[in-house]
Amino acid sequence: MMGNNQPKQPNLGKQVGDREALKLRARKKGKRSPLYGLGLFGLVGWSVVVPTLVGAALGRWIDTHYPSTHAWTLNLLIIGLVTGCLNAWFWIQKENHEIDKDLADDSE
């Protein structure tokens, strides 16, 4: 029989509880106002909408000035949408990183 030499992993419930305690402590600190969250929500929305509309407008312009068998409006709309979603993902990751950094600073 082989011995159990695997390192013990922390309890998932404890990890979740510790993370929640850090978030509650950060909330009580009150670093950010409710308007901050609303602004971030708007930033994420506009970061998706603007590239999508620019792609659609550019595709429409290409379709009217240079007719072809390809539907540039649809293609550039999809490219704009994907670009906007990646942009929104970037902003959310950046904000999440800042929150994690603040929580780590609070726990020290």
Distance bins in CASP14 RR format, pairs under 12 A and 6 or more apart:
PFRMAT RR
TARGET T0000
AUTHOR 0000-0000-0000
RMODE 2
METHOD distances of the structure
MODEL  1
8 14 0 0 0 0 0 1 0 0 0 0 0
9 15 0 0 0 0 1 0 0 0 0 0 0
10 16 0 0 0 0 0 1 0 0 0 0 0
10 17 0 0 0 0 0 1 0 0 0 0 0
10 18 0 0 0 0 1 0 0 0 0 0 0
10 19 0 0 0 0 0 1 0 0 0 0 0
11 17 0 0 0 0 1 0 0 0 0 0 0
11 18 0 0 0 0 0 1 0 0 0 0 0
12 18 0 0 0 0 0 1 0 0 0 0 0
12 19 0 0 0 0 0 1 0 0 0 0 0
13 19 0 0 0 0 1 0 0 0 0 0 0
13 20 0 0 0 0 1 0 0 0 0 0 0
13 21 0 0 0 0 0 1 0 0 0 0 0
14 20 0 0 0 0 0 1 0 0 0 0 0
14 21 0 0 0 0 0 1 0 0 0 0 0
15 21 0 0 0 0 0 1 0 0 0 0 0
15 22 0 0 0 0 0 1 0 0 0 0 0
16 22 0 0 0 0 0 1 0 0 0 0 0
16 23 0 0 0 0 0 1 0 0 0 0 0
17 23 0 0 0 0 1 0 0 0 0 0 0
17 24 0 0 0 0 1 0 0 0 0 0 0
17 25 0 0 0 0 0 1 0 0 0 0 0
18 24 0 0 0 0 0 1 0 0 0 0 0
18 25 0 0 0 0 0 1 0 0 0 0 0
18 103 0 0 0 0 0 1 0 0 0 0 0
18 104 0 0 0 0 0 1 0 0 0 0 0
18 107 0 0 0 0 1 0 0 0 0 0 0
19 25 0 0 0 0 0 1 0 0 0 0 0
19 26 0 0 0 0 0 1 0 0 0 0 0
19 99 0 0 0 0 0 1 0 0 0 0 0
19 100 0 0 0 0 1 0 0 0 0 0 0
19 103 0 0 0 0 1 0 0 0 0 0 0
19 104 0 0 0 0 0 1 0 0 0 0 0
19 107 0 0 0 0 0 1 0 0 0 0 0
20 26 0 0 0 0 0 1 0 0 0 0 0
20 27 0 0 0 0 0 1 0 0 0 0 0
20 103 0 0 0 0 0 1 0 0 0 0 0
21 27 0 0 0 0 0 1 0 0 0 0 0
21 28 0 0 0 0 0 1 0 0 0 0 0
21 103 0 0 0 0 1 0 0 0 0 0 0
21 106 0 0 0 0 0 1 0 0 0 0 0
21 107 0 0 0 0 1 0 0 0 0 0 0
22 28 0 0 0 0 0 1 0 0 0 0 0
22 29 0 0 0 0 0 1 0 0 0 0 0
22 99 0 0 0 0 1 0 0 0 0 0 0
22 100 0 0 0 0 1 0 0 0 0 0 0
22 101 0 0 0 0 0 1 0 0 0 0 0
22 102 0 0 0 0 1 0 0 0 0 0 0
22 103 1 0 1 0 0 0 0 0 0 0 0
22 104 0 0 0 0 1 0 0 0 0 0 0
22 105 0 0 0 0 0 1 0 0 0 0 0
22 106 1 0 0 1 0 0 0 0 0 0 0
22 107 1 0 1 0 0 0 0 0 0 0 0
22 108 0 0 0 0 0 1 0 0 0 0 0
23 29 0 0 0 0 0 1 0 0 0 0 0
23 30 0 0 0 0 0 1 0 0 0 0 0
23 99 0 0 0 0 1 0 0 0 0 0 0
23 100 0 0 0 0 0 1 0 0 0 0 0
23 102 0 0 0 0 0 1 0 0 0 0 0
23 103 1 0 0 1 0 0 0 0 0 0 0
23 106 0 0 0 0 1 0 0 0 0 0 0
23 107 0 0 0 0 0 1 0 0 0 0 0
24 30 0 0 0 0 0 1 0 0 0 0 0
24 103 0 0 0 0 0 1 0 0 0 0 0
24 106 0 0 0 0 0 1 0 0 0 0 0
25 31 0 0 0 0 0 1 0 0 0 0 0
25 102 0 0 0 0 0 1 0 0 0 0 0
25 103 1 0 0 1 0 0 0 0 0 0 0
25 104 0 0 0 0 0 1 0 0 0 0 0
25 105 0 0 0 0 0 1 0 0 0 0 0
25 106 1 0 1 0 0 0 0 0 0 0 0
25 107 0 0 0 0 1 0 0 0 0 0 0
26 32 0 0 0 0 1 0 0 0 0 0 0
26 98 0 0 0 0 0 1 0 0 0 0 0
26 99 1 0 0 1 0 0 0 0 0 0 0
26 100 0 0 0 0 0 1 0 0 0 0 0
26 101 0 0 0 0 0 1 0 0 0 0 0
26 102 1 0 0 1 0 0 0 0 0 0 0
26 103 1 0 1 0 0 0 0 0 0 0 0
26 104 0 0 0 0 0 1 0 0 0 0 0
26 105 0 0 0 0 1 0 0 0 0 0 0
26 106 1 0 0 1 0 0 0 0 0 0 0
26 107 0 0 0 0 1 0 0 0 0 0 0
27 33 0 0 0 0 0 1 0 0 0 0 0
27 34 0 0 0 0 0 1 0 0 0 0 0
27 99 0 0 0 0 0 1 0 0 0 0 0
27 102 0 0 0 0 0 1 0 0 0 0 0
27 103 0 0 0 0 0 1 0 0 0 0 0
27 106 0 0 0 0 0 1 0 0 0 0 0
28 106 0 0 0 0 0 1 0 0 0 0 0
29 99 0 0 0 0 0 1 0 0 0 0 0
29 102 0 0 0 0 1 0 0 0 0 0 0
29 103 0 0 0 0 0 1 0 0 0 0 0
29 105 0 0 0 0 0 1 0 0 0 0 0
29 106 1 0 0 1 0 0 0 0 0 0 0
30 36 0 0 0 0 0 1 0 0 0 0 0
30 102 0 0 0 0 0 1 0 0 0 0 0
30 106 0 0 0 0 0 1 0 0 0 0 0
31 37 0 0 0 0 0 1 0 0 0 0 0
31 98 0 0 0 0 0 1 0 0 0 0 0
31 99 0 0 0 0 1 0 0 0 0 0 0
31 101 0 0 0 0 0 1 0 0 0 0 0
31 102 1 0 0 1 0 0 0 0 0 0 0
31 103 0 0 0 0 0 1 0 0 0 0 0
31 105 0 0 0 0 0 1 0 0 0 0 0
31 106 0 0 0 0 1 0 0 0 0 0 0
32 38 0 0 0 0 0 1 0 0 0 0 0
32 39 0 0 0 0 0 1 0 0 0 0 0
32 40 0 0 0 0 1 0 0 0 0 0 0
32 95 0 0 0 0 0 1 0 0 0 0 0
32 98 0 0 0 0 0 1 0 0 0 0 0
32 99 0 0 0 0 1 0 0 0 0 0 0
32 102 0 0 0 0 1 0 0 0 0 0 0
33 39 0 0 0 0 0 1 0 0 0 0 0
33 40 0 0 0 0 0 1 0 0 0 0 0
34 40 0 0 0 0 0 1 0 0 0 0 0
34 41 0 0 0 0 0 1 0 0 0 0 0
35 41 0 0 0 0 0 1 0 0 0 0 0
35 42 0 0 0 0 0 1 0 0 0 0 0
36 42 0 0 0 0 0 1 0 0 0 0 0
36 43 0 0 0 0 0 1 0 0 0 0 0
36 95 0 0 0 0 1 0 0 0 0 0 0
36 98 0 0 0 0 0 1 0 0 0 0 0
36 99 0 0 0 0 0 1 0 0 0 0 0
37 43 0 0 0 0 1 0 0 0 0 0 0
37 44 0 0 0 0 1 0 0 0 0 0 0
37 91 0 0 0 0 0 1 0 0 0 0 0
37 92 0 0 0 0 0 1 0 0 0 0 0
37 95 0 0 0 0 1 0 0 0 0 0 0
37 99 0 0 0 0 0 1 0 0 0 0 0
38 44 0 0 0 0 0 1 0 0 0 0 0
38 45 0 0 0 0 0 1 0 0 0 0 0
39 45 0 0 0 0 1 0 0 0 0 0 0
39 46 0 0 0 0 1 0 0 0 0 0 0
39 47 0 0 0 0 0 1 0 0 0 0 0
39 91 0 0 0 0 0 1 0 0 0 0 0
39 95 0 0 0 0 0 1 0 0 0 0 0
40 46 0 0 0 0 0 1 0 0 0 0 0
40 47 0 0 0 0 0 1 0 0 0 0 0
40 88 0 0 0 0 0 1 0 0 0 0 0
40 91 1 0 0 1 0 0 0 0 0 0 0
40 92 0 0 0 0 1 0 0 0 0 0 0
40 94 0 0 0 0 0 1 0 0 0 0 0
40 95 1 0 0 1 0 0 0 0 0 0 0
40 96 0 0 0 0 0 1 0 0 0 0 0
40 98 0 0 0 0 0 1 0 0 0 0 0
40 99 0 0 0 0 0 1 0 0 0 0 0
41 47 0 0 0 0 0 1 0 0 0 0 0
41 48 0 0 0 0 0 1 0 0 0 0 0
41 88 0 0 0 0 0 1 0 0 0 0 0
41 91 0 0 0 0 0 1 0 0 0 0 0
41 92 0 0 0 0 0 1 0 0 0 0 0
41 95 0 0 0 0 0 1 0 0 0 0 0
42 48 0 0 0 0 1 0 0 0 0 0 0
42 49 0 0 0 0 1 0 0 0 0 0 0
42 50 0 0 0 0 0 1 0 0 0 0 0
42 88 0 0 0 0 0 1 0 0 0 0 0
42 91 0 0 0 0 1 0 0 0 0 0 0
42 92 0 0 0 0 0 1 0 0 0 0 0
43 49 0 0 0 0 0 1 0 0 0 0 0
43 50 0 0 0 0 0 1 0 0 0 0 0
43 84 0 0 0 0 0 1 0 0 0 0 0
43 87 0 0 0 0 1 0 0 0 0 0 0
43 88 0 0 0 0 1 0 0 0 0 0 0
43 90 0 0 0 0 0 1 0 0 0 0 0
43 91 1 0 0 1 0 0 0 0 0 0 0
43 92 0 0 0 0 1 0 0 0 0 0 0
43 94 0 0 0 0 0 1 0 0 0 0 0
43 95 0 0 0 0 1 0 0 0 0 0 0
44 50 0 0 0 0 0 1 0 0 0 0 0
44 84 0 0 0 0 1 0 0 0 0 0 0
44 85 0 0 0 0 1 0 0 0 0 0 0
44 86 0 0 0 0 0 1 0 0 0 0 0
44 87 0 0 0 0 1 0 0 0 0 0 0
44 88 1 0 1 0 0 0 0 0 0 0 0
44 89 0 0 0 0 1 0 0 0 0 0 0
44 90 0 0 0 0 1 0 0 0 0 0 0
44 91 1 0 1 0 0 0 0 0 0 0 0
44 92 1 0 0 1 0 0 0 0 0 0 0
44 93 0 0 0 0 0 1 0 0 0 0 0
44 94 0 0 0 0 0 1 0 0 0 0 0
44 95 0 0 0 0 1 0 0 0 0 0 0
45 51 0 0 0 0 0 1 0 0 0 0 0
45 52 0 0 0 0 0 1 0 0 0 0 0
45 53 0 0 0 0 0 1 0 0 0 0 0
45 84 0 0 0 0 1 0 0 0 0 0 0
45 85 0 0 0 0 0 1 0 0 0 0 0
45 87 0 0 0 0 1 0 0 0 0 0 0
45 88 1 0 0 1 0 0 0 0 0 0 0
45 89 0 0 0 0 0 1 0 0 0 0 0
45 91 0 0 0 0 1 0 0 0 0 0 0
45 92 0 0 0 0 0 1 0 0 0 0 0
46 52 0 0 0 0 0 1 0 0 0 0 0
46 53 0 0 0 0 0 1 0 0 0 0 0
46 54 0 0 0 0 0 1 0 0 0 0 0
46 84 0 0 0 0 1 0 0 0 0 0 0
46 87 0 0 0 0 1 0 0 0 0 0 0
46 88 0 0 0 0 1 0 0 0 0 0 0
46 91 0 0 0 0 0 1 0 0 0 0 0
47 53 0 0 0 0 0 1 0 0 0 0 0
47 54 0 0 0 0 0 1 0 0 0 0 0
47 80 0 0 0 0 0 1 0 0 0 0 0
47 81 0 0 0 0 0 1 0 0 0 0 0
47 83 0 0 0 0 1 0 0 0 0 0 0
47 84 1 0 1 0 0 0 0 0 0 0 0
47 85 0 0 0 0 1 0 0 0 0 0 0
47 86 0 0 0 0 1 0 0 0 0 0 0
47 87 1 0 1 0 0 0 0 0 0 0 0
47 88 1 0 1 0 0 0 0 0 0 0 0
47 89 0 0 0 0 1 0 0 0 0 0 0
47 90 0 0 0 0 1 0 0 0 0 0 0
47 91 1 0 1 0 0 0 0 0 0 0 0
47 92 0 0 0 0 1 0 0 0 0 0 0
47 94 0 0 0 0 0 1 0 0 0 0 0
47 95 0 0 0 0 0 1 0 0 0 0 0
48 54 0 0 0 0 0 1 0 0 0 0 0
48 80 0 0 0 0 1 0 0 0 0 0 0
48 81 1 0 0 1 0 0 0 0 0 0 0
48 82 0 0 0 0 1 0 0 0 0 0 0
48 83 0 0 0 0 1 0 0 0 0 0 0
48 84 1 0 1 0 0 0 0 0 0 0 0
48 85 1 0 1 0 0 0 0 0 0 0 0
48 86 0 0 0 0 1 0 0 0 0 0 0
48 87 1 0 0 1 0 0 0 0 0 0 0
48 88 1 0 1 0 0 0 0 0 0 0 0
48 89 0 0 0 0 1 0 0 0 0 0 0
48 90 0 0 0 0 0 1 0 0 0 0 0
48 91 0 0 0 0 0 1 0 0 0 0 0
48 92 0 0 0 0 0 1 0 0 0 0 0
49 55 0 0 0 0 0 1 0 0 0 0 0
49 56 0 0 0 0 0 1 0 0 0 0 0
49 77 0 0 0 0 0 1 0 0 0 0 0
49 80 0 0 0 0 0 1 0 0 0 0 0
49 81 0 0 0 0 1 0 0 0 0 0 0
49 83 0 0 0 0 0 1 0 0 0 0 0
49 84 0 0 0 0 1 0 0 0 0 0 0
49 85 0 0 0 0 0 1 0 0 0 0 0
49 87 0 0 0 0 0 1 0 0 0 0 0
49 88 0 0 0 0 1 0 0 0 0 0 0
50 56 0 0 0 0 0 1 0 0 0 0 0
50 57 0 0 0 0 0 1 0 0 0 0 0
50 80 0 0 0 0 1 0 0 0 0 0 0
50 81 0 0 0 0 0 1 0 0 0 0 0
50 83 0 0 0 0 1 0 0 0 0 0 0
50 84 1 0 0 1 0 0 0 0 0 0 0
50 87 0 0 0 0 1 0 0 0 0 0 0
50 88 0 0 0 0 0 1 0 0 0 0 0
51 57 0 0 0 0 0 1 0 0 0 0 0
51 58 0 0 0 0 0 1 0 0 0 0 0
51 76 0 0 0 0 1 0 0 0 0 0 0
51 77 0 0 0 0 1 0 0 0 0 0 0
51 78 0 0 0 0 0 1 0 0 0 0 0
51 79 0 0 0 0 1 0 0 0 0 0 0
51 80 1 0 1 0 0 0 0 0 0 0 0
51 81 1 0 0 1 0 0 0 0 0 0 0
51 82 0 0 0 0 1 0 0 0 0 0 0
51 83 1 0 1 0 0 0 0 0 0 0 0
51 84 1 0 1 0 0 0 0 0 0 0 0
51 85 0 0 0 0 1 0 0 0 0 0 0
51 86 0 0 0 0 1 0 0 0 0 0 0
51 87 1 0 0 1 0 0 0 0 0 0 0
51 88 0 0 0 0 1 0 0 0 0 0 0
52 58 0 0 0 0 0 1 0 0 0 0 0
52 59 0 0 0 0 0 1 0 0 0 0 0
52 73 0 0 0 0 0 1 0 0 0 0 0
52 74 0 0 0 0 0 1 0 0 0 0 0
52 76 0 0 0 0 1 0 0 0 0 0 0
52 77 1 0 0 1 0 0 0 0 0 0 0
52 78 0 0 0 0 1 0 0 0 0 0 0
52 79 0 0 0 0 1 0 0 0 0 0 0
52 80 1 0 1 0 0 0 0 0 0 0 0
52 81 1 0 1 0 0 0 0 0 0 0 0
52 82 0 0 0 0 1 0 0 0 0 0 0
52 83 0 0 0 0 1 0 0 0 0 0 0
52 84 1 0 0 1 0 0 0 0 0 0 0
52 85 0 0 0 0 1 0 0 0 0 0 0
52 86 0 0 0 0 0 1 0 0 0 0 0
52 87 0 0 0 0 0 1 0 0 0 0 0
52 88 0 0 0 0 0 1 0 0 0 0 0
53 59 0 0 0 0 0 1 0 0 0 0 0
53 60 0 0 0 0 0 1 0 0 0 0 0
53 73 0 0 0 0 0 1 0 0 0 0 0
53 76 0 0 0 0 0 1 0 0 0 0 0
53 77 0 0 0 0 1 0 0 0 0 0 0
53 80 0 0 0 0 1 0 0 0 0 0 0
53 81 0 0 0 0 1 0 0 0 0 0 0
53 83 0 0 0 0 0 1 0 0 0 0 0
53 84 0 0 0 0 0 1 0 0 0 0 0
54 60 0 0 0 0 0 1 0 0 0 0 0
54 61 0 0 0 0 0 1 0 0 0 0 0
54 76 0 0 0 0 1 0 0 0 0 0 0
54 77 0 0 0 0 1 0 0 0 0 0 0
54 79 0 0 0 0 1 0 0 0 0 0 0
54 80 1 0 0 1 0 0 0 0 0 0 0
54 81 0 0 0 0 0 1 0 0 0 0 0
54 83 0 0 0 0 1 0 0 0 0 0 0
54 84 0 0 0 0 1 0 0 0 0 0 0
54 87 0 0 0 0 0 1 0 0 0 0 0
55 61 0 0 0 0 1 0 0 0 0 0 0
55 62 0 0 0 0 1 0 0 0 0 0 0
55 63 0 0 0 0 0 1 0 0 0 0 0
55 72 0 0 0 0 1 0 0 0 0 0 0
55 73 0 0 0 0 1 0 0 0 0 0 0
55 74 0 0 0 0 0 1 0 0 0 0 0
55 75 0 0 0 0 1 0 0 0 0 0 0
55 76 1 0 1 0 0 0 0 0 0 0 0
55 77 1 0 1 0 0 0 0 0 0 0 0
55 78 0 0 0 0 1 0 0 0 0 0 0
55 79 1 0 0 1 0 0 0 0 0 0 0
55 80 1 0 1 0 0 0 0 0 0 0 0
55 81 0 0 0 0 1 0 0 0 0 0 0
55 82 0 0 0 0 0 1 0 0 0 0 0
55 83 0 0 0 0 1 0 0 0 0 0 0
55 84 0 0 0 0 0 1 0 0 0 0 0
56 62 0 0 0 0 0 1 0 0 0 0 0
56 63 0 0 0 0 0 1 0 0 0 0 0
56 71 0 0 0 0 0 1 0 0 0 0 0
56 72 0 0 0 0 1 0 0 0 0 0 0
56 73 1 0 0 1 0 0 0 0 0 0 0
56 74 0 0 0 0 1 0 0 0 0 0 0
56 75 0 0 0 0 0 1 0 0 0 0 0
56 76 1 0 0 1 0 0 0 0 0 0 0
56 77 1 0 1 0 0 0 0 0 0 0 0
56 78 0 0 0 0 1 0 0 0 0 0 0
56 79 0 0 0 0 1 0 0 0 0 0 0
56 80 1 0 0 1 0 0 0 0 0 0 0
56 81 0 0 0 0 1 0 0 0 0 0 0
57 63 0 0 0 0 0 1 0 0 0 0 0
57 64 0 0 0 0 0 1 0 0 0 0 0
57 72 0 0 0 0 0 1 0 0 0 0 0
57 73 0 0 0 0 1 0 0 0 0 0 0
57 76 0 0 0 0 1 0 0 0 0 0 0
57 77 0 0 0 0 1 0 0 0 0 0 0
57 80 0 0 0 0 0 1 0 0 0 0 0
58 64 0 0 0 0 0 1 0 0 0 0 0
58 65 0 0 0 0 0 1 0 0 0 0 0
58 66 0 0 0 0 0 1 0 0 0 0 0
58 72 1 0 0 1 0 0 0 0 0 0 0
58 73 0 0 0 0 1 0 0 0 0 0 0
58 75 0 0 0 0 0 1 0 0 0 0 0
58 76 1 0 1 0 0 0 0 0 0 0 0
58 77 0 0 0 0 1 0 0 0 0 0 0
58 79 0 0 0 0 1 0 0 0 0 0 0
58 80 0 0 0 0 1 0 0 0 0 0 0
58 83 0 0 0 0 0 1 0 0 0 0 0
59 65 0 0 0 0 1 0 0 0 0 0 0
59 66 0 0 0 0 1 0 0 0 0 0 0
59 67 0 0 0 0 0 1 0 0 0 0 0
59 68 0 0 0 0 0 1 0 0 0 0 0
59 70 0 0 0 0 1 0 0 0 0 0 0
59 71 0 0 0 0 1 0 0 0 0 0 0
59 72 1 0 1 0 0 0 0 0 0 0 0
59 73 1 0 1 0 0 0 0 0 0 0 0
59 74 0 0 0 0 1 0 0 0 0 0 0
59 75 1 0 0 1 0 0 0 0 0 0 0
59 76 1 0 1 0 0 0 0 0 0 0 0
59 77 1 0 0 1 0 0 0 0 0 0 0
59 78 0 0 0 0 0 1 0 0 0 0 0
59 79 0 0 0 0 1 0 0 0 0 0 0
59 80 0 0 0 0 0 1 0 0 0 0 0
60 66 0 0 0 0 0 1 0 0 0 0 0
60 71 0 0 0 0 0 1 0 0 0 0 0
60 72 1 0 0 1 0 0 0 0 0 0 0
60 73 1 0 1 0 0 0 0 0 0 0 0
60 74 0 0 0 0 0 1 0 0 0 0 0
60 75 0 0 0 0 0 1 0 0 0 0 0
60 76 0 0 0 0 1 0 0 0 0 0 0
60 77 0 0 0 0 1 0 0 0 0 0 0
61 67 0 0 0 0 0 1 0 0 0 0 0
61 72 0 0 0 0 1 0 0 0 0 0 0
61 73 0 0 0 0 1 0 0 0 0 0 0
61 76 0 0 0 0 1 0 0 0 0 0 0
62 68 0 0 0 0 1 0 0 0 0 0 0
62 70 0 0 0 0 1 0 0 0 0 0 0
62 71 0 0 0 0 1 0 0 0 0 0 0
62 72 1 0 1 0 0 0 0 0 0 0 0
62 73 1 0 0 1 0 0 0 0 0 0 0
62 74 0 0 0 0 0 1 0 0 0 0 0
62 75 0 0 0 0 1 0 0 0 0 0 0
62 76 1 0 0 1 0 0 0 0 0 0 0
62 77 0 0 0 0 0 1 0 0 0 0 0
63 69 0 0 0 0 0 1 0 0 0 0 0
63 70 0 0 0 0 1 0 0 0 0 0 0
63 71 1 0 0 1 0 0 0 0 0 0 0
63 72 1 0 1 0 0 0 0 0 0 0 0
63 73 1 0 1 0 0 0 0 0 0 0 0
63 74 0 0 0 0 1 0 0 0 0 0 0
63 75 0 0 0 0 1 0 0 0 0 0 0
63 76 0 0 0 0 1 0 0 0 0 0 0
63 77 0 0 0 0 0 1 0 0 0 0 0
64 72 0 0 0 0 1 0 0 0 0 0 0
64 73 0 0 0 0 1 0 0 0 0 0 0
65 72 0 0 0 0 0 1 0 0 0 0 0
66 72 0 0 0 0 1 0 0 0 0 0 0
67 73 0 0 0 0 0 1 0 0 0 0 0
68 75 0 0 0 0 0 1 0 0 0 0 0
69 75 0 0 0 0 0 1 0 0 0 0 0
70 76 0 0 0 0 0 1 0 0 0 0 0
71 77 0 0 0 0 1 0 0 0 0 0 0
71 78 0 0 0 0 0 1 0 0 0 0 0
72 78 0 0 0 0 0 1 0 0 0 0 0
72 79 0 0 0 0 1 0 0 0 0 0 0
73 79 0 0 0 0 0 1 0 0 0 0 0
73 80 0 0 0 0 0 1 0 0 0 0 0
74 80 0 0 0 0 0 1 0 0 0 0 0
74 81 0 0 0 0 0 1 0 0 0 0 0
75 81 0 0 0 0 0 1 0 0 0 0 0
75 82 0 0 0 0 0 1 0 0 0 0 0
76 82 0 0 0 0 0 1 0 0 0 0 0
76 83 0 0 0 0 1 0 0 0 0 0 0
77 83 0 0 0 0 0 1 0 0 0 0 0
77 84 0 0 0 0 0 1 0 0 0 0 0
78 84 0 0 0 0 0 1 0 0 0 0 0
78 85 0 0 0 0 0 1 0 0 0 0 0
79 85 0 0 0 0 0 1 0 0 0 0 0
79 86 0 0 0 0 0 1 0 0 0 0 0
80 86 0 0 0 0 1 0 0 0 0 0 0
80 87 0 0 0 0 1 0 0 0 0 0 0
80 88 0 0 0 0 0 1 0 0 0 0 0
81 87 0 0 0 0 0 1 0 0 0 0 0
81 88 0 0 0 0 0 1 0 0 0 0 0
82 88 0 0 0 0 0 1 0 0 0 0 0
82 89 0 0 0 0 0 1 0 0 0 0 0
83 89 0 0 0 0 0 1 0 0 0 0 0
83 90 0 0 0 0 0 1 0 0 0 0 0
84 90 0 0 0 0 1 0 0 0 0 0 0
84 91 0 0 0 0 1 0 0 0 0 0 0
84 92 0 0 0 0 0 1 0 0 0 0 0
85 91 0 0 0 0 0 1 0 0 0 0 0
85 92 0 0 0 0 0 1 0 0 0 0 0
86 92 0 0 0 0 0 1 0 0 0 0 0
86 93 0 0 0 0 0 1 0 0 0 0 0
87 93 0 0 0 0 0 1 0 0 0 0 0
87 94 0 0 0 0 0 1 0 0 0 0 0
88 94 0 0 0 0 0 1 0 0 0 0 0
88 95 0 0 0 0 0 1 0 0 0 0 0
89 95 0 0 0 0 0 1 0 0 0 0 0
89 96 0 0 0 0 0 1 0 0 0 0 0
90 96 0 0 0 0 0 1 0 0 0 0 0
90 97 0 0 0 0 0 1 0 0 0 0 0
91 97 0 0 0 0 0 1 0 0 0 0 0
91 98 0 0 0 0 0 1 0 0 0 0 0
92 98 0 0 0 0 0 1 0 0 0 0 0
92 99 0 0 0 0 0 1 0 0 0 0 0
93 99 0 0 0 0 0 1 0 0 0 0 0
93 100 0 0 0 0 0 1 0 0 0 0 0
94 100 0 0 0 0 0 1 0 0 0 0 0
94 101 0 0 0 0 0 1 0 0 0 0 0
95 101 0 0 0 0 0 1 0 0 0 0 0
95 102 0 0 0 0 0 1 0 0 0 0 0
96 102 0 0 0 0 0 1 0 0 0 0 0
96 103 0 0 0 0 0 1 0 0 0 0 0
97 103 0 0 0 0 0 1 0 0 0 0 0
97 104 0 0 0 0 0 1 0 0 0 0 0
98 104 0 0 0 0 0 1 0 0 0 0 0
98 105 0 0 0 0 0 1 0 0 0 0 0
99 105 0 0 0 0 0 1 0 0 0 0 0
99 106 0 0 0 0 0 1 0 0 0 0 0
100 106 0 0 0 0 0 1 0 0 0 0 0
100 107 0 0 0 0 0 1 0 0 0 0 0
101 107 0 0 0 0 0 1 0 0 0 0 0
101 108 0 0 0 0 0 1 0 0 0 0 0
102 108 0 0 0 0 0 1 0 0 0 0 0
END
